[in-house]
Amino acid sequence: MCAKHSCGGHHSKDHPCNCKMRGFLQACLLLLVARSEGYGYTLLQDLNNFGLMQQSDIGAVYRNLRSLEDAGHIVSEWQDSESGPEKRVYRITSAGRHRLLQWKEALLENRRQIDSFLTLLENSVSQ
């Protein structure tokens, strides 16, 4: 287990920890809810587009949805379902849209840093 970052992930000595992307699940959930209101199950399926379902357990997704709701970034309500029990539907708030824009800026900066690192690495290794 990654004790340094308390991420709960299991890492080998040869596999670097990607704990800094831990909050990325919340950014993905915000984006999905911003695109279209959704149910938890639908959001779980859509997370595959980000390659996150291999890293995220179902409980973590629902804990993050609750955390986003507690922070005022999304709201939820129960809706009747024709094919079974009621389902909770999630919608983004204006605070959530603002937070999503903050994520965009942070990710753009991270991409610039990663691109610089990879360029330097490529130049160093090829010499």
C-alpha positions as CSV (number, residue, x, y, z in Angstrom):
1,M,0.0,0.0,0.0
2,C,1.2,3.5,-0.7
3,A,1.8,4.7,2.9
4,K,3.5,7.9,1.7
5,H,0.4,9.4,0.1
6,S,-2.4,7.4,1.8
7,C,-4.0,6.7,-1.5
8,G,-4.9,3.1,-0.7
9,G,-3.2,1.9,-3.9
10,H,-0.8,-0.9,-4.1
11,H,2.5,-0.1,-5.7
12,S,5.6,-2.2,-6.5
13,K,9.1,-0.8,-6.2
14,D,9.2,-0.6,-9.9
15,H,5.9,1.2,-10.5
16,P,5.8,4.9,-9.5
17,C,2.8,6.1,-7.5
18,N,0.3,8.3,-9.4
19,C,-1.3,9.6,-6.2
20,K,-1.3,13.2,-7.4
21,M,-4.0,12.2,-9.9
22,R,-6.2,11.0,-7.0
23,G,-8.5,14.0,-7.3
24,F,-8.8,13.4,-11.1
25,L,-11.8,11.1,-10.4
26,Q,-13.7,14.1,-9.1
27,A,-12.8,16.2,-12.1
28,C,-14.0,13.4,-14.4
29,L,-17.3,13.1,-12.5
30,L,-17.8,16.9,-12.7
31,L,-17.2,16.8,-16.4
32,L,-19.6,13.9,-17.0
33,V,-22.3,15.6,-14.9
34,A,-21.7,18.9,-16.7
35,R,-22.2,17.2,-20.0
36,S,-25.5,15.6,-19.0
37,E,-27.2,14.9,-15.7
38,G,-26.6,11.3,-14.8
39,Y,-27.3,8.4,-12.5
40,G,-24.5,6.7,-10.5
41,Y,-24.6,3.6,-12.7
42,T,-24.4,5.6,-15.9
43,L,-21.5,7.7,-14.5
44,L,-19.7,4.5,-13.6
45,Q,-20.0,3.3,-17.2
46,D,-18.9,6.6,-18.6
47,L,-15.7,6.6,-16.4
48,N,-14.4,4.0,-18.8
49,N,-13.8,6.8,-21.3
50,F,-11.1,8.1,-18.9
51,G,-9.7,4.7,-18.2
52,L,-10.5,5.1,-14.5
53,M,-12.7,2.1,-13.8
54,Q,-9.6,-0.1,-13.5
55,Q,-8.3,2.2,-10.7
56,S,-11.6,3.1,-9.0
57,D,-13.9,0.8,-7.1
58,I,-17.6,1.5,-7.1
59,G,-17.5,2.7,-3.5
60,A,-14.9,5.3,-4.3
61,V,-17.1,6.7,-7.1
62,Y,-20.1,7.1,-4.8
63,R,-17.9,8.5,-2.0
64,N,-16.6,11.1,-4.5
65,L,-20.1,11.9,-5.7
66,R,-21.1,12.5,-2.0
67,S,-18.0,14.7,-1.5
68,L,-18.8,16.8,-4.6
69,E,-22.3,17.2,-3.3
70,D,-21.2,18.1,0.2
71,A,-18.9,20.8,-1.4
72,G,-21.8,22.2,-3.3
73,H,-20.4,21.2,-6.7
74,I,-23.3,18.9,-7.6
75,V,-26.8,18.3,-6.4
76,S,-28.8,15.1,-6.5
77,E,-32.4,14.0,-6.2
78,W,-34.3,10.8,-6.3
79,Q,-36.3,10.1,-9.5
80,D,-38.8,7.4,-10.1
81,S,-37.7,4.6,-12.4
82,E,-40.0,2.7,-14.7
83,S,-37.8,-0.4,-14.5
84,G,-37.2,-0.7,-10.8
85,P,-36.4,1.3,-7.6
86,E,-35.9,5.1,-7.6
87,K,-32.5,6.3,-8.9
88,R,-30.5,9.2,-7.7
89,V,-29.8,11.7,-10.5
90,Y,-26.8,14.1,-10.3
91,R,-26.7,17.7,-11.7
92,I,-23.8,20.2,-11.7
93,T,-24.1,23.5,-9.9
94,S,-22.6,26.9,-10.8
95,A,-20.0,26.3,-8.1
96,G,-19.3,22.9,-9.8
97,R,-18.8,24.6,-13.2
98,H,-16.4,27.0,-11.6
99,R,-14.5,24.1,-10.0
100,L,-14.4,22.4,-13.4
101,L,-12.7,25.4,-15.0
102,Q,-10.2,25.4,-12.2
103,W,-9.5,21.8,-13.0
104,K,-9.0,22.7,-16.6
105,E,-6.4,25.3,-15.8
106,A,-4.6,22.9,-13.4
107,L,-4.5,20.1,-16.0
108,L,-3.3,22.4,-18.7
109,E,-0.4,23.5,-16.5
110,N,0.3,19.8,-15.6
111,R,0.4,19.0,-19.3
112,R,2.9,21.7,-20.0
113,Q,5.1,20.4,-17.2
114,I,4.8,16.8,-18.3
115,D,5.5,17.8,-21.9
116,S,8.7,19.6,-20.8
117,F,9.8,16.6,-18.8
118,L,9.2,14.2,-21.6
119,T,11.0,16.4,-24.1
120,L,14.0,16.6,-21.8
121,L,13.9,12.9,-21.1
122,E,13.7,12.0,-24.8
123,N,16.7,14.3,-25.5
124,S,18.7,12.8,-22.6
125,V,18.0,9.2,-23.4
126,S,18.7,9.5,-27.2
127,Q,22.2,11.0,-26.6
